[in-house]
């Protein structure tokens, strides 16, 4: 039986400064990839031209706005039975897919994450919500850029919620955990996350508001599911 192919979704919007590094880190993987799809969210810089300059990279012009919508369109269009993501300003370590695919197959789990290492971009001031001593320190990476997952998991968990502008990732990972999916988190560093002034998570006030909204929705959903389960046993 042939192994399922790995498809990679890269979302970008005006990311010409870092996109080349991201794509090179994909192309330099020690494991073969069947498809690399860059989803462009209406860039007005050279992002599309940079992506098209790499052999074997396809570009899709995003139809609906927002990062969650970009990821959803990527999932629908990328080839392969196993899916990975990478933000345009981050990078993978060369062994990322080899480490994760080995565990995915050996353990027959639904997905594999890993650890990430944050680093400060040259010339950038460390944002106030990051502590300098935490840069370079490996931490568990519950983020799409560290994920390798079987395509069918999206049938169980659903898509990324386009109603969130920042917390769509957090919402999806909560639903992933609640679904009972088996996700492994090895200690290996698989993702290098670049910290710079343009990070989406640097919008602290908006981020906190969305996180509060998300937590309220999660609580309401869990309480509703619990009430449904309780009634079924009466």
C-alpha positions in Angstrom: 0.0 0.0 0.0 1.4 3.4 -1.0 1.6 6.0 1.7 -0.7 9.0 1.6 0.8 12.1 0.1 1.5 15.2 2.2 0.1 18.5 1.0 1.2 21.9 2.5 -0.9 25.0 2.8 0.9 28.4 3.1 -1.2 31.4 3.8 0.2 34.8 2.9 -0.9 38.5 2.6 1.8 41.0 1.8 4.5 38.7 3.1 7.3 39.3 0.6 9.8 39.9 3.3 9.7 36.4 4.8 7.8 34.2 2.3 10.9 32.9 0.5 12.3 31.7 3.8 9.1 29.8 4.6 8.9 28.1 1.2 12.6 27.2 1.2 12.1 25.5 4.6 9.3 23.4 3.0 11.4 22.6 -0.1 14.3 21.5 2.1 12.3 18.9 4.0 13.9 15.5 4.2 10.6 13.8 3.3 8.9 14.1 -0.1 5.9 16.4 -0.4 3.2 15.9 -3.0 1.8 19.5 -3.1 2.6 23.0 -1.9 -0.2 25.5 -2.2 0.2 29.1 -1.4 -3.1 30.9 -0.6 -2.7 34.6 -1.3 -5.1 37.0 0.5 -4.9 39.8 -2.0 -1.3 40.8 -1.6 -0.2 44.1 -3.1 3.5 43.4 -2.8 5.6 40.7 -4.5 4.3 37.8 -2.5 2.6 36.1 -5.5 5.7 36.5 -7.7 7.9 35.1 -5.0 5.7 32.0 -4.6 5.5 31.5 -8.4 9.3 31.6 -8.6 9.6 28.3 -6.8 9.2 25.2 -8.9 6.3 23.0 -8.0 4.5 25.7 -5.9 0.9 26.4 -6.8 -0.8 29.7 -6.0 -4.5 30.2 -5.2 -6.1 33.6 -5.0 -8.2 33.6 -1.8 -12.0 34.1 -2.4 -13.2 35.0 1.2 -11.4 37.4 3.6 -9.5 36.3 6.7 -6.8 33.8 7.8 -9.4 31.1 8.7 -11.0 31.4 5.3 -7.6 31.1 3.7 -6.8 27.9 5.5 -10.2 26.5 4.7 -9.8 27.2 1.0 -6.3 25.7 1.2 -7.6 22.5 2.8 -10.2 22.1 0.1 -7.7 22.6 -2.8 -4.4 21.1 -1.6 -3.6 17.6 -2.8 -2.7 14.8 -0.4 -4.3 12.7 2.4 -2.1 14.3 5.1 -2.1 18.1 5.5 0.4 20.5 7.0 0.3 24.3 7.4 3.0 27.0 7.5 2.5 30.8 8.1 4.5 32.9 5.6 6.7 34.4 8.3 7.7 31.1 10.0 10.0 28.2 9.1 10.2 24.5 9.6 13.2 22.6 10.7 14.5 20.3 7.9 13.4 17.0 9.7 9.9 18.3 10.7 7.8 16.1 8.3 10.1 13.1 8.7 9.8 13.1 12.5 6.0 13.6 12.4 5.1 11.3 9.6 7.1 8.5 11.3 5.0 8.9 14.5 1.8 9.3 12.5 2.3 5.9 10.8 3.9 4.0 13.7 1.3 5.1 16.3 -1.7 5.2 13.9 -2.7 8.5 15.5 -4.8 11.3 14.0 -2.1 14.0 14.1 1.3 15.1 15.4 2.5 18.4 16.7 5.8 19.1 18.3 7.6 22.1 19.9 8.4 25.5 18.5 11.3 27.9 19.1 10.6 31.6 18.9 13.2 34.0 17.6 13.3 37.7 17.2 13.7 39.1 13.7 16.9 41.2 13.3 16.2 44.8 13.8 12.8 44.3 15.5 12.0 45.3 19.0 10.6 42.5 21.2 6.9 43.0 21.7 5.8 43.8 25.3 3.8 40.5 25.5 6.9 38.4 24.9 9.6 38.0 27.5 13.1 38.1 26.1 14.2 35.1 28.2 11.5 33.0 26.6 12.9 33.5 23.1 14.7 30.4 22.0 13.1 28.3 24.7 11.2 25.2 23.3 7.5 25.2 24.0 4.7 22.9 23.0 3.3 24.3 19.7 -0.5 24.1 19.5 -0.5 26.0 16.3 -1.2 25.1 12.7 2.4 25.6 11.6 3.5 22.7 13.8 0.7 20.4 12.8 0.7 17.3 10.6 -2.8 15.8 10.4 -4.9 13.3 8.5 -7.3 15.0 6.1 -10.3 13.2 7.5 -9.9 14.9 10.9 -11.5 18.0 9.4 -14.7 15.9 8.8 -14.8 15.4 12.5 -13.6 18.7 13.8 -14.8 21.0 11.1 -13.1 23.9 9.4 -11.5 27.0 11.0 -14.2 29.4 12.0 -14.0 32.5 9.7 -15.9 34.5 12.4 -12.6 34.9 14.2 -9.9 37.3 12.9 -7.2 36.2 15.3 -8.4 33.3 17.4 -9.5 30.9 14.7 -6.5 28.7 15.4 -7.2 28.5 19.2 -10.9 27.7 18.6 -10.0 24.9 16.2 -7.5 23.3 18.5 -10.1 23.4 21.4 -12.6 21.6 19.1 -9.8 19.2 18.1 -9.2 18.2 21.7 -12.9 18.0 22.5 -13.4 15.6 19.5 -11.3 12.9 21.1 -8.8 12.9 18.3 -5.5 11.3 19.3 -2.7 13.9 18.8 0.9 13.3 19.8 3.2 16.1 20.9 6.8 15.0 20.8 9.6 17.1 22.4 11.3 17.7 19.0 11.5 21.2 17.7 9.6 21.3 14.4 8.8 25.0 14.0 10.8 28.2 14.2 8.4 31.1 14.9 9.6 34.5 13.9 8.6 37.4 16.2 8.3 40.8 14.6 6.1 43.9 14.7 3.7 42.5 12.2 2.6 39.4 14.0 -1.2 39.0 14.1 -1.0 38.0 17.8 0.6 41.4 18.6 -2.9 43.0 18.4 -3.3 42.4 22.1 -6.6 44.2 22.8 -8.4 42.5 19.9 -6.7 39.2 20.7 -8.0 39.3 24.3 -11.5 40.2 23.3 -11.7 37.3 20.8 -10.2 34.9 23.3 -12.9 35.9 25.9 -15.6 35.4 23.3 -14.1 32.1 22.3 -14.0 30.8 25.8 -17.6 31.8 26.4 -18.7 29.9 23.3 -16.6 26.9 24.3 -18.2 26.8 27.7 -21.7 27.1 26.3 -21.0 24.4 23.7 -19.7 22.0 26.3 -22.6 22.7 28.7 -25.0 22.1 25.8 -23.3 18.8 24.9 -23.3 17.8 28.5 -27.0 18.5 28.9 -27.7 16.5 25.7 -25.7 13.5 27.0 -27.4 13.7 30.3 -30.8 13.7 28.9 -30.0 10.6 26.8 -29.5 8.6 29.9 -32.8 9.4 31.6 
